[in-house]
Amino acid sequence: MFDETTPRLGLPYVLAAQAQKHIPINESLARLDGLVQLAVESRLVAVQPAVPASGAIWILPAGATGSAWTGQPPGTLMRFESGAWEALAPAEGVFAWLRDENQMVVHDGSAWV
């Protein structure tokens, strides 16, 4: 028996009797596009960008502000696509390239190091 999403990346499964199967498939492809070979804009920016590029991702610092960022836990990945923000919880062992710091970090299960 399957859950509704994959355990590591939270990709939605297509259910046997599901109508509009393209919706979970497209959602999975969009999430994979953001998480595979993850490159984030910054982990230092605390103010939600007003006009982010589609597909851009940030690692939230403590005290992040903005309509979608406020209240999200520090370390959360915030991905912007098609005019909407999606909060993604990073899995242990996920690597990310920090564009503004020009370095790699890894999520150890509780924090980015």
N, C-alpha and C positions, 0 to 999 in steps of 0.2 A: 504494500500500500504506500502511495506517495503522499507527501505533504503537498501544500499548494505552491511552495517555492523551494529552490535548491538551498542546501544548508550553508554553503560558504558565501555565495554572491547574492542570494535572495532573488534569483531569476524565477519568474512565474512559469510553472509547468502548464502545458496545454492539456486540459482535461478531456476525457473521451467524448462526452456528450456536450462539450462547450460550443456555443454559438460564437461567431466572430473570432475564430482562432487567430486571425492576424493580429489582434490586439495584444495578447500575451507574447506572441513571437516578436512583434515590433518593440514591445517594452523590454524584452530580454536583449534584443540586439542593441538598443540604445544604452542599456546599462553596461553591456559588454564593451561597447565603444568607449565608454568613460573609464572603465576599471582595468581593462587589459592595457598593459604598458602605461600605467597611470602617471600622468604628468599634471601637477596641480599648480595653480597660479601663485599661491602663497599660503603659508600657515600663520602669517603675522597680521594680515588685514582683518580688522575687527568690524568694519562697517560694510554691510551688504552693498555690493556695487549696483549702481543705478541702471547701467546698460551693459550687462556682461555679454560676452560672445557666446553663441550657442555651443554647448559642449564643454564650456569652461567649468573647472572644479577648484574649490578651495577647501583647505583643512581649517575648521573653525578653531580660533583661539578662545580662551576664557573671555567672557563678557561680550561676545559677538552681538551686534545689533542689526536690526532690519526686520521687515515684516515676516520673512521666512527664516531668518537666522536666529532671532531672539528665542531663547528657551531651548535651543538645541545644545546637547552636551559638547564640551570641548573635545576636539579630535574627530568630530563628525565630518564626513565628506559632504559638501554641498555642491550639487551638480545642477547647472542651468541648461535647459533645452526647451525649445518651442514655447518660450515665454513663461516657463514655470520652473521652480526650484524643486529638487528632490534631495532629501536627506538620506545618506547611505552610511550604515555602520560598517567601518572597516573590519575585516577579518584578521586574525592573527597571522603574521607572515606576509601581509601585503606590502609591497614596495611602492614608493612614490618618488618621482623626480620633482623637486621643488624648483620651479623656474626662476623665481626671484632670488633664491639663495645659491643656485647652481650646485645642488647636492642631492644625494639620495637619502631617504629615511625609510624606516620599516616600522610597521605597527606590531608591537610586542604582545598584543592582546588587551592592553589597557592604555597605552600611550604611543605616540610617534617618537621614535628615537633614531 
